[in-house]
Amino acid sequence: MDSTQKKGFIISGICVGLLLLAYLFNSEKEFFLDLIINGLLVGLMYALVALGFVLIYKATSAINFAQGDLVMFAGYAAAFLMVDLGVPLLVMVVVVSVGMVLLGFLQERLILRPLVGQPIVSVIMVTIGLAFVLQGLVTILWGANTRELSLPVSDDPIILGPVFISPINLVAALIAIGFLIAFGLFFTRSRLGLAMRAVADDQQAAMVVGIKVPSVFALSWGIAGLAATAGGVIWGNQIGVDTFLNLIGLKVFPVVILGGLDSIGGAILGGLILGVVESLAAGYFDPLVGGGTKDFVPYVLMILVLFIRPYGMFGHETIERV
């Protein structure tokens, strides 16, 4: 464990300690516990979308500002198959997953690969342009009307003592956990996952040992498409499918900054922290000011983190010598 990881775990431990102190000295312990647990469930869903950002950054050192639009595209495709065509849930998931992986490969091969060796700002601008292309494409294919994407889950809340849990939040969190575990095993146990980690650490050294770096870039975009599929289905069910679904990408950006742009573990912890902060803000501050605090509190937290640790809790500090 390097010094950056140690500092990240220390900061995480401090956050947990502060939550425990807040719980112990809180007069409304049941309400506080309810907010924390539901915040953690939402945080797992944030972490799943944030994973797409981290994968692209680790492989290419570029931020993919089109990740939210990939989530939106997957949500529209899922709603079209389930609602318009009546395709069963499992078949829909398989078809959309394969389609989004292929879309990721296409984006890398036709749009990003020609920019290899170009300034990073060029790649970033291309991803912003890609975001607008995807927005226009979903409007052409499926229109701009809001579509419902309902998963076959009961609406009756699950009551665990003082905690009320929405079944769909629980199912979505379990799906997110499953994806995160699968991705973790892929990166640590498979040859392709190890190749991706090698490329993320040092592209030149990876090429020397025979790793095909362009293929790893394509794989990272394909996996980002797979993460977008899960995010599109989950968040499409939560808030509906429309062109505003792409804003989930901006909503998740503080998660990436908080955890570190190049850290998968940081994305998970960042998502959990953001989910809890949002939940507490909605529970305690919204009644005082009339609502809306959870929409900007994450960005306040992001700004504070940038002041203290610009590379995030688990991100690696880069020192350039001239």
Secondary structure, 3 states (H helix, E strand, C coil): CCHHHHHHHHHHHHHHHHHHHHHHCCCCHHHHHHHHHHHHHHHHHHHHHHHHHHHHHHHHCCCCCCHHHHHHHHHHHHHHHHHHCCCCHHHHHHHHHHHHHHHHHHHHHHHHHHHCCCCHHHHHHHHHHHHHHHHHHHHHHHCCCCECCCCCCCCCCEEECCEEECHHHHHHHHHHHHHHHHHHHHHHHCHHHHHHHHHHHCHHHHHHCCCCHHHHHHHHHHHHHHHHHHHHHHHHHHHCECHHHHHHHHHHHHHHHHHCCCCHHHHHHHHHHHHHHHHHHHHHCHHHHCCCHHHHHHHHHHHHHHHHCCCCCCCCCCCCCC
